[in-house]
Amino acid sequence: MRLTEIKKNRLLGITAIFALGLLAGCARNPEVVKKKYFDRGTAYFEKGQYADAAIEYRNAIRIDPGFAQAHYQLAKSFLKLTDGNRAYLEMQRTVEIEPANWDAQLDLARLLLSARSLSLAR
């Protein structure tokens, strides 16, 4: 090989490493990763694959425990899976994190009413 070819190959290698570094940096951004998990969970939920949706929502929550919308969607997934206890816990977390989420408030009250916890439902 000539010297110019060696320099060209070295430059291509350095460029490739730099590009991989940029991609890896984006993949490590917690907001990007959290959104990716949440979006995948939503896609699964819309297809009726509630167990898979729950896994993705839990992954998003692992990155951001204060992600109220992921807690709410996880609660709705548990409801679809007829796991009322876990749905209740996630709904309660949603309301604690985001008290103005009226849909979650109403769903939580419905869960409590179905469990005949009238005083808590108020």
N, C-alpha and C positions, 0 to 999 in steps of 0.2 A: 504494500500500500504506500501511496505517496503521503507526504506530510499534510497536504491539503485535505485528503480523504480522512486522515486520522482526526484532524481538527473538526471536520464536518461531522464525523461520527460522534465525537466527544460532545459537540454542541447539541446534536440531536438527543444524546443521552441526558445531558443536563436539562434540556427543555422538557423531556419526558418526565424526569424526576420532579421538576418544578410544577408541571401540570398535575401530576398525581398528588403532590402536596397541597395544591389548591383544592382539589376535589375532596381530599381527606379532611381539610379544614372545614369545608361546608358541611360534610357529613357529621362533624363533631359539634356543630352549632346546636345547642339544646333546643332552641326554638324551632329550627328546621326539622330536627328529628322528632320532636314532640308532635308537630303538625303532621308529619308523615304517618306516624302511628295512629293519630286521631282520624286522619282521612281514610286510612286503610280500615280502621274499625267501622267507620261510617259506611264504607262500601260493603263490607261484610254484613252489617246490620240491614242494609237495604236489600240484600240478597236473601235475607232470612237465616244467615249463618251466625247465630247469636253467640255461640261458644267462641268462635273465631273472633268476633267483634269484641267480646269481653277481654280476650287476650291482648288485643291491640290497644284497647282503652286502658288496661292495666299498665301496659308498657309506657303509654303517654303519662300516666299518673306517676309512675316511677321516676320519670324525668322531672315532672313538676307536680308535687303533691297538692298544690293549690289550684290546679286546673279544674275549675268547677264544672265546665261543660263536659269534660271527660268523665268525671264522677257521675254526672247526670246520665250520660249515655250508657255508662257501665250499669247504673241502676236499672235503666230501661232494658238493657240486655238481660240482666238477671230476672226481671219480671217476665220477659219472653221465655226464659228458661225455667220458669215457675220456681225460682229460688227467692221467696219472699223475704227471708231473713237478710240475705246479702243485699237484696234490692233496698230494703229499709235502711241498712247501714250506709250504703252509697248515697241514697236520697238525703239522709240526714247530714252527711258530709257536704253534699251540694248546698244545702240550705245554710249550713254553718259558714261556708266559704262565701256564698253569694245569696244573702237573705232576700234580695230583691228579685230572685228568680221565682216568679209566681207560678210558673208551670210546675217547678219542682215542689213548691210549697203545697200546691193542690194535689199532686201525686202522692206526696208524703201523707197528707191528710186522708186521702183515699185508702192508702195502705193501713193507716192506723184504724180507720173505720172498719175496714174488712177484718182487722184483728180484734174488733170490738173494744178498742182503746179509746172510748169516746172522750174522756177527759184530756188525753194527749192530743187528740185530733183537733181540739179547739185551739 
